[in-house]
Amino acid sequence: MTSPTASQSITPPKTAKASPMSSGADLMSSQGKTSIVDGVVQKIAGIATREVSGVYKLGAGAARAFGAIRERVPGSLGPSVSQGVAVEVGERQAAVDLDVVVEYGVSIPDLAQSIRRNVINLLERMTGPEVTEVNVSVDDIHLPDDEDSDQQGSPRPVSSPALHEPDPDAIATAVLACRTVAGLSGGIAGEVATYLPGRRVTGVRIDDATVTAHVVGRYGPSMTEISTDVTRAVTPLAGGRQVEVVIEDIGLPGTPADPGAGPAGAGPAPAPAGDPPPWRAR
């Protein structure tokens, strides 16, 4: 076996593995240790990737098929934000693998660079360890005609010919205008959102059959009043889809609504772990 000479280049192997990691990222200091679970790194990387304009979906074929089935399960919050993301995290460095589906017409090299830049900036700012590599695998290209094939076999309401694509910004604005609503909620990890090119609309999720609003209700009104108020506001904007309301939390008297809540904000702070599950209405 010969040793590489100075003129030879060595291509580093792909670092991140598809299997889940068991260790967290240990941030050591003289005052203690901070551990970040790998699943947190996966979620941050998934959200950062979806924020890049030109990314249609994440995940290889099998993962996307499973995610599509999961979306149709009653009560499901849709595909996991970590779908299509694998990470390997050490004490001081991290590596990420991404499987993406891109929109037709975008420059794949430019898109990959934008994904790397956004993922590295967000991970290093939020978690600390240096991101040594972000491997982007383009699994497919989404064509405009794919919308029809994606929806084949999916049950539709009787009024399906009249369906139109709802506007998540308009829905968020209508929900925030409800007198019984203190704000929109992004869920425990901020995963509840509609992702648009370069941004997201927190607290609103839209799929083929439903529009779901995750809200923080005001203190005083009953759960039924909050649900009725939101449903009445969203229904005209839902394009014939069923409207679901998930009450994630109740705002306490005198507590101002989170200024980040709204069409492009992060939503109010989620309820602490251990609180009762959110109240859901349909």
C-alpha positions as CSV (number, residue, x, y, z in Angstrom):
1,M,0.0,0.0,0.0
2,T,1.5,3.3,-1.1
3,S,1.3,6.5,0.9
4,P,-0.1,9.6,-0.8
5,T,2.4,12.1,-2.1
6,A,2.1,15.9,-1.9
7,S,0.7,16.0,-5.4
8,Q,-2.1,13.5,-4.7
9,S,-5.5,14.7,-3.4
10,I,-7.5,12.7,-1.0
11,T,-11.3,13.0,-1.1
12,P,-12.7,12.8,2.4
13,P,-15.5,10.2,2.8
14,K,-19.0,11.2,3.4
15,T,-19.2,11.8,7.1
16,A,-22.9,11.8,8.0
17,K,-24.7,8.5,8.2
18,A,-28.3,7.7,7.6
19,S,-28.7,5.9,10.9
20,P,-29.7,8.0,13.9
21,M,-26.9,9.1,16.2
22,S,-26.8,8.1,19.9
23,S,-24.5,10.8,21.2
24,G,-25.2,14.5,21.7
25,A,-23.0,17.5,21.0
26,D,-21.0,18.2,24.2
27,L,-20.1,21.9,24.7
28,M,-17.5,22.0,27.4
29,S,-16.5,24.9,29.6
30,S,-15.0,25.4,32.9
31,Q,-18.4,26.0,34.4
32,G,-20.1,22.9,33.0
33,K,-21.2,20.9,30.0
34,T,-24.1,21.6,27.5
35,S,-25.5,18.6,25.6
36,I,-27.4,19.0,22.4
37,V,-29.3,15.9,21.2
38,D,-28.7,15.0,17.6
39,G,-32.5,15.2,16.8
40,V,-32.3,19.0,17.6
41,V,-29.5,19.4,15.1
42,Q,-31.5,17.5,12.5
43,K,-34.6,19.7,13.0
44,I,-32.5,22.9,12.7
45,A,-30.9,21.7,9.5
46,G,-34.2,20.6,8.1
47,I,-35.9,24.0,8.8
48,A,-32.8,25.9,7.4
49,T,-33.0,23.8,4.2
50,R,-36.7,24.4,3.7
51,E,-36.2,28.1,4.1
52,V,-34.1,28.2,0.9
53,S,-36.1,29.2,-2.3
54,G,-36.0,26.4,-4.8
55,V,-36.3,23.5,-2.4
56,Y,-39.5,21.7,-2.9
57,K,-39.3,18.8,-0.4
58,L,-36.8,16.9,1.6
59,G,-36.3,13.1,1.7
60,A,-35.6,10.2,-0.6
61,G,-38.4,8.5,-2.4
62,A,-39.3,6.1,0.4
63,A,-39.1,8.8,3.1
64,R,-41.4,11.1,1.1
65,A,-43.9,8.3,0.5
66,F,-44.0,7.6,4.2
67,G,-44.4,11.3,5.0
68,A,-47.3,11.5,2.5
69,I,-49.0,8.6,4.3
70,R,-48.3,10.3,7.7
71,E,-49.9,13.5,6.5
72,R,-53.2,11.7,5.8
73,V,-53.4,10.2,9.3
74,P,-56.0,12.1,11.4
75,G,-54.3,14.2,14.0
76,S,-50.9,14.1,12.3
77,L,-48.9,17.3,12.1
78,G,-47.5,16.2,8.7
79,P,-44.1,15.0,7.7
80,S,-41.3,15.4,10.2
81,V,-39.1,18.5,9.8
82,S,-36.1,16.2,10.0
83,Q,-37.2,14.1,7.1
84,G,-34.4,13.7,4.6
85,V,-31.8,14.9,7.1
86,A,-29.0,12.8,8.7
87,V,-26.3,14.3,11.0
88,E,-23.1,13.2,12.7
89,V,-22.3,15.3,15.8
90,G,-19.1,15.4,17.8
91,E,-17.9,17.5,20.7
92,R,-16.6,20.3,18.4
93,Q,-17.7,19.5,14.8
94,A,-20.8,18.3,13.0
95,A,-21.6,17.1,9.5
96,V,-24.9,17.0,7.7
97,D,-26.4,14.9,4.8
98,L,-29.5,16.2,3.0
99,D,-31.8,14.5,0.5
100,V,-33.7,17.2,-1.4
101,V,-36.2,17.6,-4.2
102,V,-35.7,20.8,-6.2
103,E,-38.0,23.0,-8.2
104,Y,-37.6,22.7,-12.0
105,G,-35.6,25.6,-13.5
106,V,-33.4,26.4,-10.5
107,S,-29.6,26.2,-10.8
108,I,-28.7,23.2,-8.7
109,P,-25.1,24.3,-8.0
110,D,-26.3,27.7,-6.8
111,L,-29.1,26.1,-4.8
112,A,-26.7,23.7,-3.1
113,Q,-24.4,26.6,-2.1
114,S,-27.4,28.5,-0.7
115,I,-28.5,25.5,1.3
116,R,-25.0,25.0,2.7
117,R,-24.7,28.6,3.6
118,N,-28.0,28.7,5.4
119,V,-27.6,25.4,7.2
120,I,-24.0,26.2,8.4
121,N,-24.9,29.7,9.5
122,L,-28.0,28.6,11.5
123,L,-26.4,25.5,13.0
124,E,-23.2,27.2,14.1
125,R,-25.2,30.2,15.5
126,M,-27.7,28.0,17.4
127,T,-25.6,25.0,18.5
128,G,-22.0,26.1,18.6
129,P,-20.0,23.2,17.0
130,E,-18.3,23.9,13.6
131,V,-20.1,22.4,10.7
132,T,-17.4,20.8,8.6
133,E,-19.5,19.7,5.7
134,V,-23.1,19.7,4.3
135,N,-23.6,17.0,1.7
136,V,-26.5,17.8,-0.6
137,S,-28.0,14.9,-2.6
138,V,-30.6,16.0,-5.2
139,D,-33.1,13.1,-5.2
140,D,-35.6,14.4,-7.8
141,I,-36.8,17.5,-9.6
142,H,-40.4,18.7,-9.1
143,L,-42.2,19.6,-12.3
144,P,-45.4,21.7,-12.4
145,D,-47.3,18.7,-13.8
146,D,-46.3,16.6,-10.8
147,E,-49.0,18.3,-8.7
148,D,-51.7,16.2,-10.4
149,S,-49.8,12.9,-10.0
150,D,-49.0,13.7,-6.4
151,Q,-52.7,14.0,-5.6
152,Q,-53.9,10.9,-7.4
153,G,-55.5,8.5,-5.0
154,S,-56.0,11.1,-2.3
155,P,-59.6,11.5,-1.2
156,R,-61.1,14.9,-2.0
157,P,-64.2,16.6,-0.7
158,V,-67.2,16.8,-3.0
159,S,-66.4,20.4,-3.8
160,S,-62.9,19.6,-5.1
161,P,-63.5,21.2,-8.6
162,A,-63.9,24.5,-6.8
163,L,-60.7,24.2,-4.7
164,H,-58.1,26.9,-4.9
165,E,-54.8,27.2,-3.2
166,P,-55.2,29.0,0.1
167,D,-53.0,32.0,1.0
168,P,-51.2,31.2,4.3
169,D,-50.5,34.9,4.9
170,A,-54.2,35.8,4.6
171,I,-55.1,32.9,6.9
172,A,-52.6,33.9,9.5
173,T,-53.9,37.5,9.4
174,A,-57.5,36.4,9.7
175,V,-56.7,34.2,12.7
176,L,-54.8,37.0,14.5
177,A,-57.8,39.2,14.0
178,C,-60.0,36.9,16.1
179,R,-60.9,38.4,19.4
180,T,-60.4,35.1,21.2
181,V,-56.9,34.5,19.8
182,A,-53.7,35.9,21.5
183,G,-51.3,34.6,18.8
184,L,-50.2,31.8,16.5
185,S,-48.1,28.9,17.8
186,G,-45.2,27.2,16.0
187,G,-45.4,24.1,18.3
188,I,-42.8,22.8,20.7
189,A,-39.9,23.0,18.2
190,G,-41.3,25.6,15.8
191,E,-42.1,22.9,13.3
192,V,-45.7,24.0,12.7
193,A,-45.5,26.3,9.7
194,T,-46.1,26.8,6.0
195,Y,-42.8,27.1,4.2
196,L,-42.6,29.7,1.4
197,P,-39.6,30.8,-0.6
198,G,-37.1,32.3,1.8
199,R,-39.5,32.5,4.8
200,R,-42.3,30.7,6.6
201,V,-45.8,31.4,8.0
202,T,-45.8,30.2,11.6
203,G,-48.8,28.4,13.0
204,V,-50.6,27.6,9.7
205,R,-50.4,24.2,7.9
206,I,-52.0,23.5,4.6
207,D,-52.4,20.2,2.8
208,D,-54.6,18.7,0.1
209,A,-57.6,18.2,2.4
210,T,-57.2,20.5,5.4
211,V,-56.1,23.9,6.7
212,T,-54.9,23.7,10.3
213,A,-54.4,26.7,12.6
214,H,-52.3,26.3,15.7
215,V,-53.3,29.1,18.1
216,V,-52.7,30.5,21.6
217,G,-56.2,31.4,22.9
218,R,-57.0,34.4,25.1
219,Y,-57.7,33.8,28.8
220,G,-61.5,33.8,29.4
221,P,-63.3,32.4,26.3
222,S,-64.1,28.7,26.3
223,M,-62.3,26.3,24.0
224,T,-65.5,26.0,21.9
225,E,-65.6,29.8,21.5
226,I,-62.0,30.0,20.4
227,S,-62.5,27.1,17.9
228,T,-65.7,28.6,16.5
229,D,-64.2,32.0,16.1
230,V,-61.1,30.7,14.3
231,T,-63.1,28.3,12.1
232,R,-65.5,31.1,11.0
233,A,-62.5,33.3,10.1
234,V,-60.5,30.7,8.2
235,T,-63.3,28.8,6.3
236,P,-63.8,31.5,3.6
237,L,-60.0,31.4,2.9
238,A,-59.6,27.6,3.0
239,G,-60.5,26.9,-0.6
240,G,-63.1,24.2,0.2
241,R,-60.7,22.4,2.6
242,Q,-61.7,21.2,6.1
243,V,-60.6,23.6,8.8
244,E,-58.9,22.3,12.0
245,V,-58.0,24.3,15.0
246,V,-55.4,23.2,17.5
247,I,-55.3,25.3,20.7
248,E,-51.6,24.9,21.9
249,D,-51.8,27.2,24.9
250,I,-53.8,30.0,26.7
251,G,-52.3,33.4,27.2
252,L,-52.3,34.6,30.8
253,P,-54.0,38.0,31.6
254,G,-51.5,40.9,31.2
255,T,-49.1,38.9,29.1
256,P,-48.4,40.6,25.8
257,A,-48.6,38.6,22.6
258,D,-45.2,37.7,21.2
259,P,-44.3,40.4,18.7
260,G,-42.8,37.7,16.5
261,A,-46.2,36.1,16.0
262,G,-47.8,36.6,12.6
263,P,-47.4,35.5,9.0
264,A,-43.6,35.4,9.2
265,G,-42.9,35.3,12.9
266,A,-41.9,32.6,15.2
267,G,-45.1,32.5,17.2
268,P,-45.6,32.7,21.0
269,A,-43.5,30.6,23.3
270,P,-44.7,27.0,23.5
271,A,-46.1,25.5,26.7
272,P,-43.5,23.9,29.0
273,A,-42.9,20.2,28.7
274,G,-45.4,18.1,30.7
275,D,-48.3,20.4,30.0
276,P,-51.6,18.7,28.8
277,P,-51.7,18.0,25.1
278,P,-53.2,20.8,22.9
279,W,-56.9,20.9,22.5
280,R,-58.0,20.1,18.9
281,A,-61.2,21.0,17.2
282,R,-62.5,20.2,13.8
